[in-house]
Amino acid sequence: MNMTPEGIAAVSLIAVIVLARLLFGRLFVNRQDPRRLHHTAKGYLLTALGTVVTVGTIFGLRYADLDMQALRPILLGVLLAAGGYYAFLEWKYMRESRRHLATLLTTAIAVVAVGVYLWMPIA
């Protein structure tokens, strides 16, 4: 199976973010609290849609014929704002579960990983 350098970088990026979320979830989240932020279908769909749009935009603009020098910080800001907003909602409505800590730390790791991906030269 031959994978392009872009594919390897993208899979590595996703793996780092998923592993960070699993690790921080295990370390910080109160397992006794069964509440989830997306109890309703609307909340679940909006958070899932926001994630798909954010990640899809980052990957799409990486290879679009646009001025990436100006877009890179904007994309990282969007990712940081989306993760921060989700963590704020978790903190506000489910503080005892401590899910907001895992979300904040995962967002920080994701911003760093996506930043490396965006500035990484692809051969």
C-alpha positions, 0 to 999 in steps of 0.5 A: 500500500503506497501512501502519499506524504500528504496522506501520511501527514493527515493520518498522523494529525488525526491520530495525534488528536484522537490519542490526546482526547483519549488520554485526557479523557481518561485522566481528567473526566469524572466517570461517575457523571454520565451527563453529555453536552449533546443530550439532544439531537440538535446539540449533537448535530450542531457540534458534529457539524461544526467539527466536520466544517472546521476540519474539512476547511483546514484540509481543503484550504491546505491544498487550495490555490489561496494565500496560505500565509494569511489563512494559517493563523485564521484557521488556527484561530477558528480551531481554537475558538471552536474548541474553547467554546465547546469547553466553555459550554461543558464548564458552564453546564457540566462543571462537575464532570470535568470534561472541559479540562479534557476538551481544553487540553485536546484543543491545545494539542489540536492547534499545535498539531494542525499548526505543524501540519499547515507549516510543514513542507510537503514534498 
